[in-house]
Amino acid sequence: MMAQHNFVEEQHDFSLVLGGPIFQLFRRAHLEGNHLELLRRRIVIITVFVWLPLLLLSAFASPAGHAGRLSFLRDVEVHARFLIALPVLIGAELLVHLRMRPVVRRFVERRIVLPQDLPRFESAIQSAIRLRNSIPIELGLLLAVYSFGLWFWHNRVGLDSSTWYANSGGRWNLTPAGFWYVFVSIPIVQFILLRWYLRLFIWFRFLWQVSRMGLHLIPTHPDRCAGLAFLGKSSYAFGPILFAQGAMLAGLVASRVLYQGESLTSFKLQIGGFIAFFVLAILGPLLMFTPKMAQARRKGLADYGLLAQRYIEGFEQKWVLRDPSTSEELLGAADIQSLADLGNSYGLVRDMRPVPFGLDDVTRLAAATAAPLVPLLLTIFSPEELLMRIIKVLF
């Protein structure tokens, strides 16, 4: 037991965010500590570096740079991306570190991964660490940002007239603020997003490797997930990432509604699909445990069904088919409580979910994604009417 305890404490210390070239670069620049210290400094410096030059360059640009239908200070999409989504994405590192780090150890602490599979478990951790710390992968992300990212921006953005970041005559006819916007600010946000997507891939790849092992799942576990409900609860750590995604969508929709005259209701399908997609992206990969959980449930139903059959036969012989002349009292007999306990155990197996998450997990992640979109309702309802509708929904 002592050897196993040391194995858990020393070898199963895995964090999704402590490592990688950028992490080491921030440490040398005194923007990061060994355990994600200096978070406030990191958020302020990166946000100022991305947003403040846009404000200054657009403010001191020539009058021609100000011509057009939209100024920098009125560009809701830009402020939502750089002043809301970006700080949240940076700050999410601390929450993911604190919430996800113990999850890896729980597989061993709760004996879900059995001792004979510990070498494979440790190998999966080491593989995840190598991916997290890979220099070529992060360089590939940077290359993707300055190739595909610029191509995507070029094809997505259409200019009908001059604006604060580009003059009429083409998408690449950029103002000084536009050059910083296109070649510095947007790539930084895209890189941070891609880095989060990489971390999610590493996490789900690790879970997939774990799901291939001979897991010890107990179908009577009170969490109704055979002991794996902690995986669904741990997904809350990714809530800030979904919030940031929702903030960027809210900025895009707000700019279309406020400055292009489009109706918020025309985006309801896109918003609903957006929320469903990101919730599914976080919880969907956990379905990899479904085959093992379904197998545990089937085995549990068979085992507890057989146990119940044997017990009930003995109970019937003792209490139902017994000689009525005996003086043994049924009232207060322990057999009755044991029969009830057996029924409760069988009920737990029967009600066991085939997935390691519940409706409350889906609801919380959906709420985190949709929260930044709620202020857009003010384009349809007055503040008083919106407040009354929220009260009616809650109460």
C-alpha positions as CSV (number, residue, x, y, z in Angstrom):
1,M,0.0,0.0,0.0
2,M,2.9,2.4,0.8
3,A,4.5,1.7,-2.6
4,Q,1.2,2.3,-4.4
5,H,0.7,5.6,-2.4
6,N,4.1,6.8,-3.5
7,F,3.3,5.8,-7.1
8,V,0.2,8.0,-7.0
9,E,1.8,11.0,-5.4
10,E,5.0,11.1,-7.5
11,Q,4.2,9.7,-10.9
12,H,0.6,10.8,-11.4
13,D,1.2,14.5,-11.2
14,F,0.0,15.6,-14.6
15,S,-1.2,19.1,-15.6
16,L,-2.5,20.1,-19.0
17,V,-1.1,23.7,-18.8
18,L,2.3,23.4,-16.9
19,G,4.6,22.9,-19.8
20,G,5.4,23.7,-23.3
21,P,7.6,26.2,-25.0
22,I,5.3,29.2,-24.4
23,F,5.1,28.3,-20.7
24,Q,8.9,28.3,-20.5
25,L,9.1,31.6,-22.4
26,F,6.7,33.2,-20.0
27,R,8.7,32.0,-17.1
28,R,11.9,33.5,-18.4
29,A,10.0,36.8,-19.1
30,H,8.7,36.8,-15.5
31,L,5.1,36.5,-16.7
32,E,4.6,33.0,-15.3
33,G,5.7,31.1,-12.2
34,N,6.3,27.4,-11.7
35,H,2.7,26.9,-10.7
36,L,0.9,29.6,-12.8
37,E,1.6,32.4,-10.5
38,L,1.6,36.0,-11.8
39,L,-1.8,35.4,-13.5
40,R,-3.0,39.0,-13.1
41,R,0.2,40.4,-14.6
42,R,0.0,38.0,-17.5
43,I,-3.6,38.9,-18.3
44,V,-3.0,42.6,-18.1
45,I,0.2,42.7,-20.2
46,I,-1.1,40.4,-23.0
47,T,-4.4,42.2,-23.1
48,V,-2.7,45.6,-23.2
49,F,-0.3,44.5,-25.9
50,V,-3.1,43.3,-28.1
51,W,-5.7,46.0,-27.6
52,L,-4.0,49.3,-26.6
53,P,-2.0,49.7,-29.8
54,L,-5.2,49.4,-31.8
55,L,-6.8,52.2,-29.7
56,L,-3.7,54.5,-30.1
57,L,-3.1,53.8,-33.8
58,S,-6.7,54.3,-34.7
59,A,-6.9,57.5,-32.6
60,F,-3.9,59.1,-34.2
61,A,-4.6,57.9,-37.7
62,S,-5.4,60.4,-40.5
63,P,-9.0,61.4,-41.0
64,A,-9.1,59.1,-44.0
65,G,-8.5,56.3,-41.6
66,H,-11.5,57.3,-39.6
67,A,-13.8,57.4,-42.6
68,G,-16.4,54.8,-42.9
69,R,-19.3,53.4,-41.0
70,L,-17.6,52.0,-38.0
71,S,-14.9,53.4,-35.7
72,F,-12.7,51.4,-33.4
73,L,-14.5,52.3,-30.2
74,R,-17.8,51.2,-31.7
75,D,-16.5,47.9,-32.9
76,V,-18.2,45.6,-30.4
77,E,-16.8,42.4,-32.0
78,V,-13.2,43.6,-31.4
79,H,-13.7,44.6,-27.8
80,A,-15.6,41.3,-27.0
81,R,-12.7,39.3,-28.5
82,F,-9.8,41.2,-26.9
83,L,-11.3,42.6,-23.6
84,I,-13.5,39.7,-22.6
85,A,-12.6,36.5,-24.4
86,L,-8.8,36.9,-24.4
87,P,-8.5,37.5,-20.6
88,V,-10.9,34.7,-19.9
89,L,-8.8,32.3,-22.1
90,I,-5.7,33.3,-20.2
91,G,-7.3,33.0,-16.8
92,A,-8.8,29.6,-17.6
93,E,-5.3,28.1,-17.3
94,L,-5.4,28.4,-13.5
95,L,-8.8,26.8,-13.2
96,V,-8.0,23.9,-15.5
97,H,-4.8,23.3,-13.7
98,L,-6.5,23.2,-10.3
99,R,-9.5,21.2,-11.3
100,M,-8.0,18.7,-13.8
101,R,-4.8,17.9,-12.0
102,P,-6.4,15.7,-9.3
103,V,-8.6,13.9,-11.9
104,V,-5.7,11.8,-13.2
105,R,-4.8,10.6,-9.7
106,R,-8.4,9.6,-9.0
107,F,-8.2,6.7,-11.5
108,V,-5.6,5.1,-9.2
109,E,-6.8,6.4,-5.8
110,R,-10.2,4.9,-6.4
111,R,-8.7,1.7,-7.9
112,I,-10.5,2.2,-11.2
113,V,-7.2,1.5,-12.9
114,L,-6.0,-1.8,-11.4
115,P,-2.4,-2.4,-10.3
116,Q,-1.7,-4.6,-13.3
117,D,-2.5,-1.7,-15.6
118,L,-0.5,0.9,-13.8
119,P,2.5,0.7,-16.3
120,R,0.1,1.4,-19.2
121,F,-1.5,4.2,-17.2
122,E,1.9,5.8,-16.6
123,S,2.8,5.3,-20.2
124,A,-0.4,7.2,-21.2
125,I,0.6,10.1,-18.9
126,Q,4.1,10.3,-20.3
127,S,2.7,10.3,-23.8
128,A,0.4,13.2,-22.9
129,I,3.3,15.1,-21.3
130,R,5.4,14.7,-24.5
131,L,2.7,16.2,-26.6
132,R,2.1,19.0,-24.2
133,N,5.8,19.9,-24.2
134,S,6.4,19.4,-27.9
135,I,8.2,22.3,-29.6
136,P,7.3,21.3,-33.2
137,I,3.6,21.2,-32.3
138,E,3.5,24.7,-30.9
139,L,5.6,25.9,-33.9
140,G,3.0,24.2,-36.1
141,L,0.2,26.1,-34.4
142,L,2.1,29.4,-35.0
143,L,2.5,28.4,-38.7
144,A,-1.2,27.6,-38.9
145,V,-2.1,31.0,-37.5
146,Y,0.0,32.9,-40.0
147,S,-1.1,30.8,-43.0
148,F,-4.6,29.4,-42.6
149,G,-5.6,32.0,-40.1
150,L,-4.7,34.9,-42.4
151,W,-6.3,33.1,-45.3
152,F,-9.5,32.6,-43.3
153,W,-9.6,36.2,-42.2
154,H,-9.1,37.4,-45.8
155,N,-12.0,35.2,-47.0
156,R,-14.4,35.9,-44.1
157,V,-14.1,39.7,-44.0
158,G,-15.9,41.7,-46.6
159,L,-15.4,45.5,-46.8
160,D,-18.1,47.6,-48.4
161,S,-16.5,50.9,-47.2
162,S,-13.5,52.2,-45.3
163,T,-13.3,51.3,-41.6
164,W,-10.8,51.8,-38.8
165,Y,-8.6,48.9,-39.8
166,A,-8.8,49.1,-43.7
167,N,-9.5,51.6,-46.4
168,S,-11.7,50.9,-49.3
169,G,-10.0,49.2,-52.3
170,G,-9.3,45.8,-50.9
171,R,-9.0,43.8,-47.7
172,W,-5.2,44.2,-47.5
173,N,-5.4,48.0,-47.9
174,L,-4.8,48.2,-44.2
175,T,-4.4,51.2,-41.9
176,P,-1.6,51.3,-39.3
177,A,-4.1,50.0,-36.7
178,G,-5.2,47.4,-39.3
179,F,-1.7,46.0,-39.6
180,W,-1.4,45.5,-35.9
181,Y,-4.9,44.1,-35.8
182,V,-4.3,41.5,-38.6
183,F,-0.7,40.5,-38.0
184,V,-0.5,40.8,-34.2
185,S,-3.8,41.0,-32.3
186,I,-5.8,38.4,-34.2
187,P,-2.9,35.9,-34.4
188,I,-2.4,36.0,-30.7
189,V,-6.0,35.2,-29.9
190,Q,-6.0,32.5,-32.6
191,F,-2.8,30.9,-31.2
192,I,-4.2,30.9,-27.7
193,L,-7.4,29.3,-28.9
194,L,-5.5,26.6,-31.0
195,R,-3.4,25.9,-28.0
196,W,-6.5,25.2,-25.9
197,Y,-7.8,23.0,-28.7
198,L,-4.5,21.1,-28.6
199,R,-4.8,20.7,-24.8
200,L,-8.4,19.3,-25.2
201,F,-7.1,16.9,-27.8
202,I,-4.3,15.8,-25.4
203,W,-6.8,15.3,-22.6
204,F,-9.3,13.3,-24.6
205,R,-6.5,11.2,-26.1
206,F,-5.3,10.4,-22.6
207,L,-8.8,9.4,-21.6
208,W,-9.2,7.2,-24.7
209,Q,-6.0,5.3,-23.7
210,V,-7.4,4.9,-20.2
211,S,-10.8,3.7,-21.5
212,R,-8.9,0.8,-23.4
213,M,-7.7,-0.6,-20.1
214,G,-9.4,-3.2,-17.9
215,L,-11.2,-0.7,-15.7
216,H,-12.7,-1.7,-12.4
217,L,-16.2,-0.2,-12.6
218,I,-18.7,-0.8,-9.8
219,P,-22.3,-0.6,-11.1
220,T,-23.7,0.0,-7.6
221,H,-21.6,3.1,-7.1
222,P,-24.0,5.8,-5.7
223,D,-22.9,8.3,-8.4
224,R,-24.9,6.2,-10.9
225,C,-21.9,6.2,-13.3
226,A,-20.0,3.2,-12.0
227,G,-17.6,5.6,-10.2
228,L,-16.8,7.7,-13.3
229,A,-19.1,10.7,-12.5
230,F,-16.0,12.8,-11.6
231,L,-15.1,12.9,-15.3
232,G,-18.4,14.8,-16.1
233,K,-17.9,17.1,-13.1
234,S,-14.3,17.8,-14.1
235,S,-15.6,19.2,-17.4
236,Y,-16.7,22.3,-15.6
237,A,-13.1,23.4,-15.7
238,F,-13.5,24.0,-19.4
239,G,-16.5,26.3,-18.8
240,P,-14.4,29.5,-19.2
241,I,-13.2,28.3,-22.6
242,L,-16.8,27.9,-23.6
243,F,-17.6,31.3,-22.1
244,A,-14.9,32.9,-24.2
245,Q,-16.2,31.2,-27.3
246,G,-19.7,32.6,-26.5
247,A,-18.3,36.1,-26.0
248,M,-16.7,36.1,-29.4
249,L,-19.9,34.9,-31.0
250,A,-21.8,37.6,-29.0
251,G,-19.5,40.3,-30.3
252,L,-20.0,39.1,-33.9
253,V,-23.8,38.9,-33.6
254,A,-23.9,42.3,-31.8
255,S,-22.1,44.0,-34.6
256,R,-24.4,42.6,-37.2
257,V,-27.5,43.5,-35.1
258,L,-26.4,47.0,-34.1
259,Y,-24.7,48.2,-37.3
260,Q,-26.1,46.1,-40.1
261,G,-29.7,46.1,-39.1
262,E,-30.1,42.4,-38.8
263,S,-32.5,40.8,-36.3
264,L,-31.3,38.8,-33.3
265,T,-34.0,36.2,-34.0
266,S,-32.4,35.5,-37.4
267,F,-29.4,34.0,-35.5
268,K,-31.3,31.7,-33.2
269,L,-30.5,28.5,-35.2
270,Q,-26.8,29.5,-35.4
271,I,-26.7,30.3,-31.7
272,G,-28.4,27.1,-30.8
273,G,-26.1,25.1,-33.0
274,F,-23.1,26.9,-31.6
275,I,-24.0,26.1,-28.0
276,A,-24.8,22.4,-28.8
277,F,-21.6,22.0,-30.8
278,F,-19.3,23.2,-28.0
279,V,-21.1,21.3,-25.2
280,L,-20.9,18.2,-27.4
281,A,-17.2,18.9,-28.0
282,I,-16.5,18.8,-24.3
283,L,-18.8,16.0,-23.1
284,G,-19.1,14.0,-26.3
285,P,-15.6,12.4,-26.1
286,L,-16.5,11.0,-22.7
287,L,-18.8,8.6,-24.6
288,M,-15.6,6.5,-25.1
289,F,-16.3,5.1,-21.7
290,T,-19.8,4.0,-22.6
291,P,-19.0,0.5,-23.8
292,K,-17.2,-0.3,-20.5
293,M,-20.0,1.3,-18.5
294,A,-22.7,-0.6,-20.4
295,Q,-20.7,-3.9,-19.9
296,A,-20.4,-3.2,-16.2
297,R,-24.2,-2.5,-16.0
298,R,-25.0,-5.7,-17.9
299,K,-22.8,-7.7,-15.6
300,G,-24.1,-6.0,-12.5
301,L,-27.7,-6.8,-13.5
302,A,-26.8,-10.4,-14.1
303,D,-24.8,-10.8,-10.8
304,Y,-27.2,-8.9,-8.6
305,G,-30.2,-10.7,-10.3
306,L,-28.7,-14.0,-9.4
307,L,-27.9,-12.9,-5.9
308,A,-31.4,-11.6,-5.5
309,Q,-32.9,-14.8,-6.8
310,R,-30.9,-16.9,-4.3
311,Y,-31.7,-14.6,-1.4
312,I,-35.4,-14.4,-2.2
313,E,-35.7,-18.1,-2.4
314,G,-34.2,-18.4,1.0
315,F,-36.4,-15.6,2.3
316,E,-39.5,-17.2,0.9
317,Q,-38.6,-20.6,2.5
318,K,-38.0,-19.0,5.8
319,W,-40.8,-16.4,6.1
320,V,-43.5,-17.2,3.5
321,L,-43.6,-21.0,3.3
322,R,-42.6,-21.6,7.0
323,D,-44.7,-23.5,9.5
324,P,-47.2,-21.0,10.9
325,S,-47.1,-22.7,14.3
326,T,-43.5,-21.5,14.9
327,S,-43.2,-18.6,17.3
328,E,-40.4,-16.8,15.4
329,E,-41.3,-13.1,15.0
330,L,-41.2,-11.4,11.7
331,L,-41.4,-7.9,13.1
332,G,-38.0,-6.3,13.4
333,A,-36.2,-9.2,11.7
334,A,-32.9,-8.3,10.0
335,D,-33.9,-10.3,6.9
336,I,-36.4,-7.7,6.0
337,Q,-33.8,-4.9,6.0
338,S,-31.4,-7.0,4.1
339,L,-34.1,-7.6,1.4
340,A,-34.7,-3.9,1.2
341,D,-30.9,-3.2,0.9
342,L,-30.6,-5.8,-1.8
343,G,-33.5,-4.1,-3.7
344,N,-31.8,-0.7,-3.4
345,S,-28.5,-2.2,-4.7
346,Y,-30.3,-3.7,-7.7
347,G,-32.1,-0.4,-8.3
348,L,-28.7,1.4,-8.4
349,V,-27.5,-1.0,-11.1
350,R,-30.7,-0.7,-13.0
351,D,-30.6,3.1,-12.9
352,M,-26.9,3.4,-13.8
353,R,-26.3,5.8,-16.6
354,P,-24.4,4.6,-19.7
355,V,-22.4,7.9,-19.8
356,P,-20.1,9.5,-17.1
357,F,-22.1,12.8,-17.0
358,G,-25.7,13.9,-16.3
359,L,-28.2,16.5,-17.5
360,D,-26.9,18.9,-14.9
361,D,-23.4,18.8,-16.5
362,V,-24.9,19.5,-19.9
363,T,-26.9,22.4,-18.5
364,R,-24.0,24.0,-16.8
365,L,-21.8,23.9,-19.8
366,A,-24.6,25.2,-22.0
367,A,-25.2,28.0,-19.6
368,A,-21.5,28.9,-19.6
369,T,-21.5,29.1,-23.4
370,A,-24.8,31.1,-23.6
371,A,-24.1,33.5,-20.8
372,P,-22.3,36.1,-22.9
373,L,-25.2,36.1,-25.4
374,V,-27.8,37.1,-22.8
375,P,-27.1,40.9,-23.1
376,L,-28.1,40.6,-26.7
377,L,-31.7,40.1,-25.6
378,L,-31.7,43.8,-24.7
379,T,-31.9,44.5,-28.5
380,I,-35.3,42.9,-28.4
381,F,-36.6,43.5,-24.9
382,S,-36.4,46.5,-22.5
383,P,-34.3,45.9,-19.3
384,E,-37.5,45.8,-17.3
385,E,-39.2,43.3,-19.6
386,L,-36.1,41.1,-19.8
387,L,-35.8,41.1,-16.0
388,M,-39.4,40.0,-15.6
389,R,-39.0,37.2,-18.1
390,I,-35.9,36.0,-16.3
391,I,-37.8,36.0,-13.0
392,K,-40.6,34.0,-14.5
393,V,-38.2,31.4,-15.8
394,L,-36.4,31.1,-12.5
395,F,-39.4,31.2,-10.2
